[in-house]
Amino acid sequence: MKFISTIVLALVLGSSGSAFADAAAGQSAYAAKGCIGCHGAGGKSMVPTYPSLAGKDAAFVKKNLTDFRSGARDNAVMKAMAAPLSDADIDNLAAYIDTLK
């Protein structure tokens, strides 16, 4: 029984991207960290060269922010924006952006 509980817990935690992400904290960070300046209020960019984030899922956002932070994706602006983000910041931002439709 303990084995089954462990498997269920692992599936729940693994499938959610981050079980402890806080979308409200992500919403605050989205404004405070300047995301809103390029990606727009509600994730809808008003500048054609900046992508809208509304409709993107948490896994997409987390992967891209992590890649910008590590240098796996190369964009000077996004590397600078992602560099100071903690894993929790990325999880929270991803959770918030996931709510934007």
C-alpha positions as CSV (number, residue, x, y, z in Angstrom):
1,M,0.0,0.0,0.0
2,K,2.8,2.4,0.8
3,F,4.3,1.7,-2.6
4,I,1.0,2.7,-4.4
5,S,0.8,5.8,-2.3
6,T,4.3,6.8,-3.3
7,I,3.6,6.2,-7.0
8,V,0.3,8.3,-6.8
9,L,2.2,11.1,-5.0
10,A,5.0,11.1,-7.6
11,L,2.4,11.2,-10.4
12,V,0.6,14.1,-8.9
13,L,3.7,16.1,-8.2
14,G,5.3,15.3,-11.6
15,S,2.2,16.1,-13.6
16,S,1.5,19.5,-12.2
17,G,4.8,21.2,-13.1
18,S,5.0,22.4,-9.6
19,A,2.7,21.4,-6.9
20,F,3.5,24.5,-4.9
21,A,3.3,27.2,-7.5
22,D,1.4,30.3,-6.4
23,A,-0.4,32.0,-9.3
24,A,-1.2,35.1,-7.1
25,A,2.5,35.5,-6.4
26,G,3.2,35.0,-10.1
27,Q,0.7,37.8,-11.0
28,S,2.5,40.1,-8.6
29,A,5.9,39.1,-10.0
30,Y,4.6,39.6,-13.6
31,A,4.1,43.3,-12.9
32,A,7.0,43.8,-10.4
33,K,9.6,42.2,-12.5
34,G,8.6,44.0,-15.7
35,C,7.1,41.2,-17.7
36,I,4.0,43.4,-18.3
37,G,6.1,46.0,-20.1
38,C,6.8,43.8,-23.1
39,H,4.2,41.0,-22.9
40,G,1.3,43.2,-21.9
41,A,-1.4,43.3,-19.3
42,G,-3.1,39.9,-19.2
43,G,-0.3,38.5,-21.4
44,K,-1.5,40.2,-24.5
45,S,1.4,42.1,-26.1
46,M,0.6,45.3,-28.0
47,V,4.0,45.2,-29.7
48,P,4.2,42.8,-32.7
49,T,7.8,41.8,-32.0
50,Y,7.1,40.8,-28.4
51,P,5.1,37.5,-28.0
52,S,1.8,37.4,-26.2
53,L,1.8,34.9,-23.4
54,A,-1.9,34.4,-22.9
55,G,-2.8,30.9,-23.8
56,K,0.6,29.4,-23.1
57,D,0.7,26.6,-20.5
58,A,2.9,26.5,-17.4
59,A,5.2,23.9,-18.8
60,F,6.0,26.1,-21.9
61,V,6.7,29.1,-19.7
62,K,8.8,27.2,-17.2
63,K,10.9,25.6,-20.0
64,N,11.5,28.9,-21.8
65,L,12.3,30.9,-18.6
66,T,14.6,28.2,-17.5
67,D,16.3,28.1,-20.9
68,F,16.8,31.8,-21.0
69,R,18.2,31.8,-17.4
70,S,20.7,29.0,-18.3
71,G,21.7,30.5,-21.6
72,A,20.2,27.5,-23.6
73,R,18.0,30.1,-25.4
74,D,19.8,33.3,-26.5
75,N,18.0,36.6,-26.3
76,A,19.8,39.4,-24.5
77,V,16.7,41.0,-23.0
78,M,15.2,37.7,-21.8
79,K,18.5,36.4,-20.5
80,A,18.8,39.6,-18.4
81,M,15.2,39.3,-17.2
82,A,15.4,35.6,-16.4
83,A,18.9,35.6,-14.8
84,P,17.7,36.8,-11.3
85,L,14.6,34.5,-11.2
86,S,14.6,31.8,-8.6
87,D,13.0,28.4,-9.4
88,A,10.1,29.5,-7.2
89,D,9.7,32.7,-9.2
90,I,9.6,30.7,-12.5
91,D,7.1,28.3,-11.1
92,N,4.9,31.2,-9.8
93,L,5.1,33.1,-13.1
94,A,4.3,29.9,-15.1
95,A,1.3,29.2,-12.8
96,Y,0.0,32.8,-13.4
97,I,0.6,32.8,-17.1
98,D,-1.2,29.4,-17.3
99,T,-4.3,31.2,-16.1
100,L,-4.3,33.7,-18.9
101,K,-6.5,32.6,-21.7
